[in-house]
Amino acid sequence: MKNLILIDHPLVKRDLTLLRDKRTPSHLFRSILRRTASLMAYEVTHDLKITKVSVVTPLEKTKGYVVTDSIILVPILRAGLGLVGGFVEVLPNARVGHIGMYRDEETLKPVDYYLKFPKQLKKGLVLVLDPMLATGGSAAAAVSVLKKKGAKKIRFISLVAAPEGVRLLARTHPDILIFTCALDRQLNDKGYILPGLGDAGDRIFGTAE
């Protein structure tokens, strides 16, 4: 899995444990996920291009830096929205597009229903956000859509991933990097990640039965 990069920070491990816990209520799940996303953003953007600039401190003039890369966040609706807030805190100038896509519970195939992207898609670093990389079908379909729209540099970011999903995404799009905080054991017969953390969308928005 040469495309896979594990975000192995102690604070991420701590927060992922809280997110896995079924006792964590939705309001805490959302805030912890936002915090975790901010930590993830540092790892995902470690190689951004920067340019030197001059800045005047209260005491003297000195040199500083600005980020020159254009960043575009593309959450896969709806669960991907849970990662946007944390990334925007670290990347306040990022533009945000959206891919509305869900997994058919019977076929496990992705179905898209909404697409909206910034005009700078062709020139920017596109970060596709989805807490769960399960079967990989939605992820691969989302990346395919972005490439058709002109995106050249794409990274996929998830909170947890299943080996099946990583393999499919890497096989379908061998040119992209996949970032995740945990590579879990496997999928169950319904396509859910084990041990996972349940349905991320339901836990974010409090819509679990």
C-alpha positions as CSV (number, residue, x, y, z in Angstrom):
1,M,0.0,0.0,0.0
2,K,2.6,2.5,-1.1
3,N,-0.1,5.2,-1.7
4,L,-1.1,5.1,2.0
5,I,0.2,7.5,4.6
6,L,-0.8,6.9,8.2
7,I,-1.2,9.9,10.4
8,D,0.4,8.5,13.5
9,H,0.3,11.4,16.0
10,P,-0.4,10.7,19.7
11,L,-3.1,13.3,19.9
12,V,-4.8,11.8,16.8
13,K,-4.7,8.4,18.5
14,R,-6.3,9.8,21.6
15,D,-9.1,11.5,19.7
16,L,-9.7,8.5,17.5
17,T,-10.3,6.4,20.6
18,L,-13.0,8.9,21.7
19,L,-14.6,8.9,18.3
20,R,-14.7,5.1,18.2
21,D,-16.4,4.9,21.6
22,K,-20.2,4.3,21.1
23,R,-20.9,6.3,24.3
24,T,-19.6,9.5,22.8
25,P,-22.7,11.7,22.0
26,S,-23.1,13.6,18.7
27,H,-22.2,17.0,20.1
28,L,-18.9,15.7,21.4
29,F,-18.3,13.6,18.4
30,R,-18.6,16.7,16.2
31,S,-16.2,18.8,18.3
32,I,-13.6,16.0,18.6
33,L,-13.8,15.3,14.9
34,R,-13.2,19.0,14.1
35,R,-10.2,19.0,16.4
36,T,-8.8,15.8,14.9
37,A,-9.3,17.3,11.4
38,S,-7.1,20.3,12.3
39,L,-4.4,17.9,13.4
40,M,-4.7,15.9,10.2
41,A,-4.5,19.1,8.1
42,Y,-0.9,19.7,9.4
43,E,0.2,16.2,8.2
44,V,-1.7,16.4,4.9
45,T,-0.2,19.8,3.9
46,H,3.4,19.2,5.1
47,D,4.9,19.9,1.7
48,L,2.9,23.1,0.7
49,K,4.9,25.6,-1.3
50,I,5.8,28.8,0.5
51,T,7.3,32.1,-0.5
52,K,9.4,34.5,1.6
53,V,7.9,37.9,2.4
54,S,8.8,40.9,4.5
55,V,6.9,41.6,7.7
56,V,7.3,44.3,10.3
57,T,7.2,43.2,13.9
58,P,6.6,45.8,16.8
59,L,10.4,46.0,16.9
60,E,11.9,45.6,13.4
61,K,11.5,44.4,9.9
62,T,12.1,40.7,9.3
63,K,11.4,37.8,6.9
64,G,8.3,35.6,6.9
65,Y,6.4,33.2,4.7
66,V,3.1,32.9,2.9
67,V,1.6,29.8,1.4
68,T,1.4,30.0,-2.4
69,D,-0.4,26.8,-3.1
70,S,-4.1,27.1,-3.8
71,I,-6.1,24.6,-1.6
72,I,-9.5,23.3,-2.5
73,L,-11.4,21.2,0.0
74,V,-14.0,18.8,-1.4
75,P,-16.0,16.9,1.2
76,I,-18.1,13.9,0.1
77,L,-21.5,14.6,1.4
78,R,-22.7,14.2,4.0
79,A,-20.1,12.8,6.4
80,G,-17.3,14.7,4.8
81,L,-18.7,17.9,6.1
82,G,-17.6,16.9,9.6
83,L,-13.9,17.3,8.5
84,V,-14.3,20.7,6.8
85,G,-14.3,22.9,9.9
86,G,-11.0,21.6,11.2
87,F,-9.3,22.0,7.9
88,V,-10.6,25.5,7.3
89,E,-9.3,26.6,10.7
90,V,-5.8,25.6,9.6
91,L,-6.3,26.6,5.9
92,P,-8.5,29.8,6.1
93,N,-8.0,30.7,2.5
94,A,-9.1,27.3,1.2
95,R,-12.0,27.1,-1.2
96,V,-14.7,24.5,-0.7
97,G,-16.4,22.4,-3.3
98,H,-18.9,19.6,-2.7
99,I,-19.6,16.1,-4.0
100,G,-23.0,14.7,-3.1
101,M,-22.6,10.9,-3.2
102,Y,-24.0,8.0,-1.2
103,R,-23.6,4.3,-1.2
104,D,-26.5,2.1,-2.3
105,E,-27.1,-0.2,0.6
106,E,-27.9,-3.2,-1.6
107,T,-25.4,-2.9,-4.4
108,L,-22.8,-0.9,-2.4
109,K,-22.2,1.2,-5.6
110,P,-21.8,5.0,-5.3
111,V,-24.6,7.2,-6.6
112,D,-23.9,10.9,-7.1
113,Y,-26.6,13.6,-6.7
114,Y,-24.8,16.9,-6.4
115,L,-21.5,18.4,-7.8
116,K,-20.2,22.0,-7.2
117,F,-16.6,23.0,-7.5
118,P,-14.5,26.2,-7.5
119,K,-13.2,27.5,-10.8
120,Q,-9.6,27.1,-9.7
121,L,-9.9,23.3,-9.6
122,K,-7.3,22.7,-12.3
123,K,-4.6,24.6,-10.6
124,G,-5.2,23.8,-6.9
125,L,-4.3,21.0,-4.5
126,V,-7.6,19.2,-4.1
127,L,-8.2,17.5,-0.7
128,V,-11.1,15.0,-0.8
129,L,-12.6,14.6,2.6
130,D,-14.5,11.6,3.9
131,P,-14.2,10.2,7.4
132,M,-14.6,6.6,6.2
133,L,-12.8,4.9,3.4
134,A,-14.8,1.6,3.3
135,T,-15.4,-0.2,0.1
136,G,-13.6,2.6,-1.8
137,G,-16.3,2.8,-4.4
138,S,-17.5,6.3,-3.5
139,A,-13.9,7.5,-3.1
140,A,-12.8,6.2,-6.5
141,A,-15.9,7.7,-8.1
142,A,-15.3,11.1,-6.5
143,V,-11.7,11.2,-7.7
144,S,-12.8,10.2,-11.2
145,V,-15.3,13.1,-11.2
146,L,-12.7,15.5,-10.1
147,K,-10.2,14.4,-12.7
148,K,-12.9,14.8,-15.4
149,K,-13.4,18.3,-14.2
150,G,-9.7,19.0,-14.6
151,A,-8.2,18.4,-11.2
152,K,-4.5,17.5,-11.5
153,K,-3.3,17.1,-7.9
154,I,-5.6,15.2,-5.6
155,R,-5.2,13.7,-2.1
156,F,-7.8,11.6,-0.3
157,I,-8.2,12.1,3.5
158,S,-10.1,9.8,5.8
159,L,-10.3,9.2,9.5
160,V,-10.3,5.4,9.3
161,A,-9.9,3.1,6.3
162,A,-10.4,-0.5,5.4
163,P,-7.8,-2.5,3.5
164,E,-10.4,-3.2,0.8
165,G,-11.0,0.5,0.2
166,V,-7.4,1.5,0.2
167,R,-6.6,-1.2,-2.4
168,L,-9.5,-0.3,-4.7
169,L,-8.7,3.4,-4.5
170,A,-5.0,2.8,-5.1
171,R,-5.7,0.5,-8.0
172,T,-8.1,2.8,-9.6
173,H,-6.1,6.0,-9.0
174,P,-2.5,5.0,-8.4
175,D,-1.4,8.6,-8.8
176,I,-3.0,10.0,-5.6
177,L,-1.9,9.8,-2.0
178,I,-4.3,8.4,0.7
179,F,-4.1,9.8,4.2
180,T,-5.8,8.1,7.1
181,C,-5.5,7.9,10.9
182,A,-6.1,4.2,11.1
183,L,-6.0,1.2,8.8
184,D,-8.7,-1.0,10.3
185,R,-9.1,-4.8,10.0
186,Q,-11.7,-5.4,7.3
187,L,-15.3,-4.8,6.1
188,N,-18.3,-6.7,7.4
189,D,-20.9,-8.2,5.1
190,K,-22.8,-4.9,5.0
191,G,-19.7,-2.9,3.9
192,Y,-19.0,-1.3,7.3
193,I,-15.5,-0.9,8.6
194,L,-14.4,-3.2,11.5
195,P,-13.7,-2.2,14.2
196,G,-14.5,1.3,12.7
197,L,-16.7,3.8,14.5
198,G,-20.2,3.1,13.1
199,D,-21.9,5.3,10.6
200,A,-19.9,8.6,10.7
201,G,-22.7,10.6,9.1
202,D,-25.2,9.4,11.7
203,R,-22.9,10.1,14.6
204,I,-22.0,13.6,13.3
205,F,-25.6,14.7,12.7
206,G,-27.4,12.6,15.4
207,T,-29.5,10.6,12.9
208,A,-28.8,7.1,14.1
209,E,-31.9,5.1,15.1
